[in-house]
Amino acid sequence: MTAADLEALRGHGLDDRALHDATQVVAYFNYINRIADALHVDLEPEMPSDPRAER
């Protein structure tokens, strides 16, 4: 992420608070997905399987 990336997002109407909130949400999902992968959490039955597991 660079200053130019932030400026592009600001050009779409996001302010510093929105950028902060988006960063927090993305980081949280990244964290939770890594924990779930590490613990081999099973997917919900209606979710598609991970294509990496079929290799």
C-alpha positions, 0 to 999 in steps of 0.5 A, a space after each residue: 500500500 502506497 500513498 498513491 493507493 490511499 489517494 485513489 481511495 480518497 478520490 472515491 470518497 473514503 476519508 481517513 476513518 473509512 480507510 482505518 475501518 477498512 484496514 481493520 476489517 481486512 486485517 481481521 478476516 486475514 487473521 481469522 482465515 489463517 487461524 482457521 487454516 492452521 487449525 484445519 477448521 471444516 467449512 460449512 457444508 454449503 461452502 465450496 471446497 478449497 481448490 488447493 486441497 485437491 492438488 
